[in-house]
Amino acid sequence: MEWLAWSRISDLAMACDVVRMADRPNGGLNIDTWHCARTGTTAADLRALAGHGVLAIQLDDGPRLAEDNLVDATLHRRMLPGEGEFDLMGYLGALRDIAVLAPVGVEVFSDALHATGPSAAARAAADATRQVLRSAKWGRP
């Protein structure tokens, strides 16, 4: 379950409630750093979760202050991890502290990145993600 600022599931608490009420063995949370930043989710909020309930992590970045049009920004102007001002180290540190073992991916919807072509975009996304994960000392023990 992923929460979006403009949706009916607009914050982490609601997403957790949906997962709990669904009571499915394969249910859990997808932590997308863009949506964390744009819904006011903090590292402390993530640290309060049960690590086994986090099933996926999506890294992206953006400016500290929210854009005027969140839907447009999320679909066209996300930044590569480490290029913006999100608290990526805090988010990843919190997830590491609760022993999350979920896969980490990059999700950057960006017209500018798209314009570089698929190979260059993939290389840039991979390089940026690896650098952030190294800086966060992310990895399995």
C-alpha positions as CSV (number, residue, x, y, z in Angstrom):
1,M,0.0,0.0,0.0
2,E,1.3,3.4,-1.0
3,W,-0.1,6.7,0.2
4,L,-0.5,9.8,-1.9
5,A,-1.2,13.3,-0.7
6,W,-4.1,13.9,-3.0
7,S,-5.8,10.4,-2.6
8,R,-8.3,9.0,-0.1
9,I,-5.3,7.2,1.4
10,S,-3.4,10.4,2.0
11,D,-1.0,9.5,4.9
12,L,1.0,6.7,6.5
13,A,-1.6,6.1,9.2
14,M,-4.3,5.5,6.7
15,A,-2.1,3.2,4.6
16,C,-1.3,1.2,7.8
17,D,-5.0,1.0,8.6
18,V,-5.8,-0.4,5.2
19,V,-3.1,-3.0,5.4
20,R,-4.2,-4.0,8.9
21,M,-7.9,-4.2,7.9
22,A,-7.1,-6.1,4.7
23,D,-5.3,-8.7,6.9
24,R,-3.6,-10.4,4.0
25,P,-0.4,-12.4,4.4
26,N,1.1,-10.6,1.3
27,G,0.0,-7.1,2.4
28,G,2.3,-4.4,3.4
29,L,3.7,-0.9,2.7
30,N,5.5,0.6,-0.2
31,I,7.7,3.4,1.1
32,D,8.1,6.0,-1.7
33,T,10.3,8.9,-0.5
34,W,8.5,11.4,-2.8
35,H,5.2,10.6,-1.1
36,C,6.8,10.6,2.3
37,A,8.2,14.1,1.7
38,R,4.9,15.4,0.2
39,T,2.7,14.0,3.0
40,G,4.9,15.1,5.9
41,T,6.0,11.6,6.8
42,T,9.1,11.7,8.9
43,A,11.9,9.3,9.7
44,A,10.4,9.0,13.2
45,D,7.1,7.9,11.6
46,L,8.9,5.2,9.7
47,R,10.9,4.1,12.7
48,A,7.6,3.3,14.4
49,L,6.7,0.7,11.8
50,A,7.3,-3.0,12.0
51,G,10.1,-3.7,9.6
52,H,8.6,-6.9,8.2
53,G,5.6,-4.9,7.0
54,V,7.6,-2.8,4.6
55,L,7.6,-4.7,1.3
56,A,9.2,-2.2,-1.1
57,I,11.2,1.1,-1.1
58,Q,11.2,3.6,-3.9
59,L,13.8,6.3,-3.9
60,D,13.5,9.7,-5.6
61,D,14.1,13.2,-4.6
62,G,12.8,16.8,-4.9
63,P,12.9,20.2,-3.4
64,R,12.2,20.7,0.3
65,L,9.2,22.9,-0.3
66,A,6.2,21.2,-2.0
67,E,5.4,22.2,-5.6
68,D,2.2,24.0,-6.3
69,N,0.8,21.2,-8.4
70,L,1.7,17.9,-6.7
71,V,0.3,15.6,-9.4
72,D,2.2,17.4,-12.2
73,A,5.4,17.4,-10.1
74,T,5.2,13.7,-9.2
75,L,4.6,12.8,-12.9
76,H,7.1,15.1,-14.6
77,R,9.6,16.7,-12.2
78,R,11.0,14.2,-9.7
79,M,14.7,14.2,-9.1
80,L,17.2,11.4,-8.9
81,P,18.1,10.3,-5.4
82,G,20.6,12.7,-3.9
83,E,19.8,15.6,-6.3
84,G,17.1,17.2,-4.1
85,E,16.5,18.1,-0.5
86,F,14.4,15.2,0.8
87,D,15.6,13.5,4.0
88,L,16.8,10.4,2.2
89,M,19.4,9.6,4.9
90,G,16.8,9.9,7.6
91,Y,14.3,7.7,5.8
92,L,16.8,5.0,5.0
93,G,18.3,5.2,8.4
94,A,14.9,4.7,10.0
95,L,14.2,1.7,7.7
96,R,17.6,0.2,8.5
97,D,16.9,0.7,12.2
98,I,13.7,-1.4,12.0
99,A,15.5,-4.1,10.0
100,V,13.7,-3.6,6.7
101,L,14.8,-6.2,4.1
102,A,12.6,-5.0,1.3
103,P,13.9,-4.4,-2.2
104,V,15.0,-0.9,-3.1
105,G,14.3,0.7,-6.5
106,V,14.4,4.1,-8.0
107,E,11.2,5.7,-9.3
108,V,11.9,9.0,-11.0
109,F,9.2,10.3,-13.3
110,S,11.0,13.2,-15.0
111,D,10.6,14.8,-18.4
112,A,14.3,16.0,-18.2
113,L,15.6,12.5,-17.4
114,H,13.4,10.9,-20.1
115,A,14.8,13.3,-22.6
116,T,18.3,11.8,-22.1
117,G,17.3,8.5,-23.6
118,P,16.8,5.1,-22.0
119,S,20.4,4.0,-21.6
120,A,21.6,7.3,-20.1
121,A,18.6,7.6,-17.9
122,A,19.1,4.1,-16.5
123,R,22.8,4.7,-15.9
124,A,22.1,8.0,-14.1
125,A,19.3,6.4,-12.0
126,A,21.5,3.5,-11.1
127,D,24.5,5.6,-10.2
128,A,22.5,8.1,-8.1
129,T,20.7,5.3,-6.3
130,R,23.9,3.4,-5.5
131,Q,25.6,6.6,-4.2
132,V,22.6,7.3,-1.9
133,L,22.6,3.7,-0.6
134,R,26.3,3.8,0.0
135,S,26.0,7.1,1.9
136,A,23.2,5.6,4.0
137,K,25.3,2.5,4.7
138,W,22.3,0.5,3.3
139,G,22.7,-3.2,2.9
140,R,22.1,-6.5,4.5
141,P,24.3,-7.4,7.5
